[in-house]
């Protein structure tokens, strides 16, 4: 039997137990691609499981990994300097390309695991272990820190690198998010850094390159302090809505299946990056961007590097880039960038680099992969087979967005003519939510959230809100939320308008389906009372309960007083 015939026999849908699911698009990753570019149609079947192989000779030729990637700085665990050593990058690349690794689970067509952590990040764990040296313990150290610093009810979307959000009931429970509940979006292991052995380099196109320790940066006689309440939002917030509609890029690290909790607000203390640049004598031509270096190790296309992005000088010059050491009155938690991180006001969270150790003034935006190859917003016709990074818009300012935290989609709600809803609204770039509106009829009629039910407005922060949304109808309804910011920007009304291959920036109006049970209607009230009197649970709403709603006598009496079902001639 040929390889193609064997593959066809193993994956074709004929007489398979799950054929109905496959035919109905519930397991799209099992469907063959139909190649109709020739005279006939050819079925191209999905790849089978990856065969795990290792070229031990090639790996050994690289050298002793424990020495190659050994600790470089006293008091810095889990940190490898890649950007200054291109040869070291090449050796790590050879290690990773000389073997194969377990594949990511497909959760865009297949089911998302009902576990917490949802995804484990086996590929990133294997890559770090394969490189070894300082990265050998990165996954275990990071998870230990998660368990130490994060609320026990956090939803762990990806175990390593750690990605997590608070449960819906806690996302907007406070206007300022407590540190243990602040969402986390990491790209590598959590470096463990002793602040007394930490320093920050500022170099590149500056007049006088310098190094600073934490005491230097915190010296108020040199640098005035900034204290700002700031909302940070991940570009992946609400990504699950895009995934549920259409699959996109499937790399599990940049594409973790975020819900509405990848946004949080905290009070930061630090200094303006502009002041540090001034202390170095200012920029010199042709500097226009600041490259920010984080100590974590990031892997992209089996190439390794530190986490590096850039922000434009215009943003820094406006005092909108903070170097922060304090979060909500406490030193930065390890998981949030201790001892120093960047907080870029109004920008995508990916630019707010954690574990900052270097800033470099450059002419153009960074060529590092996080800046140049990720966090890109593509046209809807750009996808796997025609994608070029230059076709994407680099995401900086976040657009206006909002979300409903309560009720949840598919919930049944018993009410007396209005449904209590709660949520958040945010707009990046220094804009703020001016009005939040909800609809109980899919977006036809809108009710504004009363101003007194919105948290205080601010230039860089979200607004939490609640409303008693009028609803007279019963049965399935669609509640929709949208926000207008102070520049009168608002949200597109459907998910399709926001869909893109990278699955970033789900800015469409948030929609949830709710089953309305309106007790202000007499029939509904009496039916509920009957269920309760008989001790019959009200949920789930779809379960059939053999409880008559009319007696035979009531049924007969109805037709005596009304025309019959079929009219006689």
N, C-alpha and C positions, 0 to 999 in steps of 0.2 A: 504494500500500500504506500503511495507517495505521501510526502509530508503534507501537501496541500489537501489530499483526500482525507488523511487522518485528522487534520485540523477541522476540515469541513464536517466530518462525522462526529467530532467531539463538541462542536459549538453550534451546529445548525439547529434551527428551532423545531424541526420535525419531531412530533410526538414527545416533546419534552414536558416534564411535569409543570414547568414554569412558563410554558408557551403563552398562555393567556396574558400573563404579566408582561412578557416581552412584546407581544403584539400590541398591547395597549400603552407602550412607552414607559412602563414602570421599571424597566431594566435596560435602558438604552445602551449601556456600555457593552451589552452582549449582542447587539445587532451588528450585522456586517455592514460595511460601507458599500453602497451601490455605485459602481463605476460605470457610468453611461457615456463616457467620453469617446468610446469606440463604436463599432457597429452593433454590438450587443451589450447586454448588462453583465458585468462581472461582479461577483460577491467578494469583497476583501474582508476577511474575517479578523476579528480582534486578536491581538497578540496574546499568546498564552503566558503562563507564569514565567517570570524571569529566572533563568538558570543561574544560581549563585556560583560564581567562579572566582578564582584568585590566581594571578600570575605572581607566584611567590618570588621567582627570580627577579622580576622587575621591581617588586616591593623592597626586596633585600638590597637591591643595587642603589636605592636611595640613601641608605645608611641607617644608623641607629636613631630611631624616632625619638627616644627618650632624650637624646643629646641634641638632635636637630631642633626640637620644639620644647626645649627645657625652659624652666622659669628664667625670665630675663631681668625682672626687677624685684628687689626685696619688698615683701609685703603685698605683692600682686599675684593672686592665684587665679588661674583660668584665663590668663591674658597671654597672647602671642602677638608680637609686633610683626605684621605682614607688609605694611605699606613701604617700609624702608628697605625691605629685603626681597627683591624680585626673584632671586634664586631660590629662596625659601618657598615662595609661592609656587614655583615650578615643581619643586620636589613634592609638595603636598598634592599638587594636581596629578602628578605621576602616580602617587599612592592611590588616589581616588579613581583614576581611570584604568588602573591595572586590576580592577576587580569589579564585581557587580554587587548590588545591594538590594534589599527587599523593596518592592514597589510601594508607593503610597496607596492606601485604599481609595477606591473610586466612590466618593460620596455625592457626586453631582447627578449621576443617573441612578446609582444604587442607593440603598438606605444609609442614613447617617447612624452610626452606632448609638444605642441608648445607654451610654456609659458616661461616667465623669471621672477621669478625663474622656472627652469625646474621641479625640485622635491622640495617638501616642507619640508621633514624630519619629518612628523607627528609622527612617532614612537619615535624619539629622543626627540621631544618636549614633548610628553606624558610622557616619562620616567622621564625627568627632573621635570616636573610638579608634577608627582606622588611622587617623593622624597621630593620635596618642600624645605622649608628652604632657604638656600642661592642659591639654584638652581631654585627657582620659577620664577625668572625674567630673567633667562639666555638666553632664546630664543629671547625675546624682546630686551634685552640689546645688544646682539650680532648683531641683524639685524640693530639696530640703528647705531652701530659703522660701519657696512658695508656701510650704506648710507652716513655716515659722511666722511669716509676715502677712499672709492673706487670710481673710475671713473664712471660716470653715465652710460657708455656704457658697463660696465662689464657684462659678461654672468654668471648668477647665476645658477650654475648646481644644487646646493643643498642649500636651505635656512638655514637649521640648522641641524647639525653643518655646518657652512658656507664653501662651496666649490665654487670657482669662477675662471674664466680665462678671459683674455681680448679677444675681437673679433679679428679675423684673421688679419684684416687690421692694427691692432695696435701691434700685438705680436712682430714683428721684425722691427717696425717703427724706433726704436732706439736700438743701441747695448747695452746700459744700460737701463733697464726697469724702467720708472718712478714709484715711490712708489704706486700711485693710480692704476696703471695697473699691478702690480706684482701679479701673480696668488696666490691664497690662498687655502690651504688644511687644514682645522681644523677638529678636532676629537670630540670636545665638545664646550661648551660655551666659550666666550671670557672673561677671568677674567679681572677685572678692578682694577689695582694695583697702589697705590701711591708709588712712588719710595722712598720717605723719610721713609716709613714704610716697605720697602722691605729688605730682606737679603738673602744670599745664604749660605747654609750649605755644607761643604765638609767633609764627614765622611766615615765610613767603614774601609777598610784595608789601612789606611794612618797612618803615624807615629803620627801626631798631628792633630786631627780633629779641624777645625776652622769654624767660621762664618765671612762673609764679607758683608759690605753694598756697595752700588754702588760707593761711594766716594773711598772706599778702592780699589776696582777693577780698577777704573779709575786713580789711583795715579801712575803717570809715574815714580816716584822715586822708586816705588816697582816693577812695572810690565811694561815692554816695550810694546808699542802699536803695533798692527798689523793692516794693512790696505790692504784688498784684494778685487779684483773684482771676484765675484763668481756666477756661474750659479747653480741654484737649480732646479732639475727636479723631479717631482712626478713620482712614478713608474706606475701611471695610465695614463700617457700621451698617447694619441691616442687610449685609450681603446675602443672607439666607433667602431674602425675597427674590433676588436675581437668580440665585441657584435654583430655587423652586420653579421658576418660569423657564429658564434656558440655561444649560450648562455653559461654562466658560473655561478659562485657564485653570487647570487642576492641580497645580503645585500647592501642597497643603500648607506650606509655611506662609507665603504671601497671601494665600486664599483661604484662610481659616473661615469656617462657616459662622461668622459673627451674626448675632441678633441685634437688638436695639441698645445693648449695654456697653458698646465700645466707645463710650463718651463719659467723661467725668470732669469734675470741677474741683480745684484746690487753690489754696492760698500759698503763694511762693514768695520767698525772700532771696534776693541775690543782688547782682549789679548788672548794669547795662553793658553788653559787649562793646558798645561804642566807646565807653570810658576806657576799657582795656586797650583798644586800638589807639586811642588818643595817647595813652601812656607809652605806647611804642613809637610815638612820633607820627602816627597816621599812616594811611596807605600811600603807596607810590604807584605811579602809572605802570601798567594799565589795569590795575586791580579794580575789579567790579563785583567780586563774589568772595564769600568766606566759606572755606571748606572746613567741616566739623568732623572730628574723628572720635568714634566711640571704641572702647576697649574690647567689646565682644567680637568673636570670630563669626563671620558670615560666609556661607557657601552659596554660590550662584553658578549653576551650570558646571558644577564640580571645580570651579575656581574659588580659591579662598581669599579672604581679605578681612580687614577690620571694617566696622560699620562706618561708612563715610557718605555724607551728603553735603549739600551747600545751600546757602541762602544769599540773596543779593545784598550788596552794600546798601542799597536804598532802604531795605528793611531794617538793617542794623542802624543806619544813620537816623532813623526815626525813633530810636530807643524802643524797638519792638522785639528785641532779642535779649533775653535774660540769661545770665549764668547763675543758676540757683543752687543753694546748698540746704535750703529749708523748705519743708512741705507741711502745711497745716500745723505750724508751730513746733515741728520736730525736725531733727536732721533727716535728710533724704533716706528713705528705706533703701536697703541694698537693691531690691528688685526695681526701684525707680531711679537708679543711677548714682548712688552714693560713691564718692563724696560730692561730685559736682555734675550737674546736667545742664542742658540747654532747654529753655522754654521759649518757643517762637510763637508770639501772639497771633492768633487768628489763622495759623497755617495748619496744614495736615500734621497729624501727630508724628509722622515719620521724620520730620525735620527737627524735632525736639530731642536731640541726641542725648543718650544716657552714658554714664561712665566716661565723660569727656576728658581727653588728655592732650588734644592738640587742636589748634585752629591755624589754618593756613590761608593767607590772602592770595587769590588767584584771579586770572583774567576772565575766564568763562565758567559756566556751571560745571560742577564736578563730573568727571567721566567715570567715577565709581559706579558699580552696577545698580546700587539702590537708587541713585539719582538718574542715571542714564537709561537703565533697562527695566526699571520697575516703577510702580506708582505713576503709571501712564494711563491717560484716558483716550481710548481709541474710538474712531468712528465705528458704527455698528457693522459695517461690512469688512472690518479688519478682524482677522481671526488666526487660527493655528497655521493655515497654509499660505498666508500672504502677509504676515506681520513683520514689520520693521520698527524698531524702537523710535526712529525718527518720525513715524506716522502718529505717535502718541503725544498728547499734551502733558508735560510734566505738571503734576498736581501740586499746587501750593496753597492758595486760599481755599477754604472749604465753602461750598455754597450753602444757602439756607436749607434747613432740614428740620424735621420734627418727628416725634414718635409717640404712640400711645402705650403707656406702661400698664394700664388697667382699664378695662378688662383685657383678657387674652383672647387671641383669635380661637374660634371654635368653642368658646365658652357660652353656656346658657346663663342668662341674667334675668332674675325675677325683680320686677320694679313696679312703681306706681305711676308711670308716665314719663319718667326721665331716668337716664342711665348715668351713673357717676363715672366719669372718665378722668384719668390722670396721665401726665406725660411730661415731655421736655421739648424745647424748641431752641434752635441755635443757628447763628449765621457767622461765618468767618470774616476775615479781613477787616475787623474793627466795626462791622455792622452788628446790629442786634435785632432780636425779634420784636417787632412793634405790635403785631396782632397775630393771635392764634385762633384758627377757626376749625370747627368740627361739623361733620354732616352725618346724619343717621340714615340717609337714603342714597348712599353711594356717591355723593358729590353733587347732588342737584340743589339742595337747600343747605345753607351754611349758618352756623351760630357762632358768634364771637365769644371767646372766653372773657368773662368780665375782668377788667383791669385789676380789681382787688384780688382776683384768684391767680394772678401771675406773680412770680417772684420778681424782685427788683431788677430793673434793666441795667445793663452795663456793657461797656464797649467790647469786652473780650470774653463774655460769659453767656452761658445758656440762661433760659428762663424756664423754671418748672411751673406747671399749671394744673388746674383741675376745673371741671365743669359738670353741672347736672344737665346732660344733653337731652332735650325734649325728644320723646319717642312714643308715638301713639300706636304704631303698628306692632304686629306679632309675627313670630316666625323668624326665618333667617333675614338678617339685615346686614348691610355693610357700613361700618363706621369708618369715616375718613378724617384724617387730620392734615391740615396744611398750615404753613406759617408765612407771614409777610414780614420782611425785614424793613428797616428804616429807609432803605433805598427803593422800596416797593418791589424787590425781587420776591418771587414766590416759587413754589415747587411744581414741577410737572405732575400731571394728575395720574399718570399710570407708570408702572414699572418698566414697561417696554421702552418708554422714552429715555430711561436712564440706563438701560442695559448696555454693557460693553464687555469685550472679551476678557479684560482684566478684572471684571466684577468689582470695580471701585465706585465709590461715591453713589450709593443708592439714595438719591436726593428726591425721589418721587414722593408724592403724598402717601402717608402711611395708611394702609387699609387693613382692617380686620373684619372677619365674619363672626357675628354674634347671633345667638338664638334668643330673641326677645320674648319674654313671658310677662305680659302686662296685667298685673293684678287690679288695675283700675277698671278692667273689663270684668263684668259680673260672672260670665261663664268661666273665665280663666280662674278667678278667685275661688269659685265653688268647686271647680275640678281639683285645684291644689288642696283645698280643705278636705276633699274626699280621699285623696291619696294619703294625706297626713293622718286622717282618722283611721284608715285601713293599715297604716304602718308600712306603706309602699314607698321605697326611696324615690326621690324625684329624678335622680340621675343614674346612668347617662340619658340624655334627652332622646337618643335614638333607640333606646331599648323598648321593645313592645311589652306592654303590661295588659293582661287580659282583664280589664276593668271596664264594664259597660258604662257608656256616657248617657244612655237613655234606656228607660224601661220599655218593654213592649207596649204598655199602655200609653206612655208618652209619645212613642213613635206613631201609634195608630191615631192618637188624638191630633197630632200635627197634620196628618193627611185629611182628617175630617174638616179641618178649618182652613186648609189651603188647597189649591188646585192639585190634582194628582200629577204624578211624574209624566204620564203620557195622556194627552188630551183626547177624549173620544170625539168622533165626528158628530 
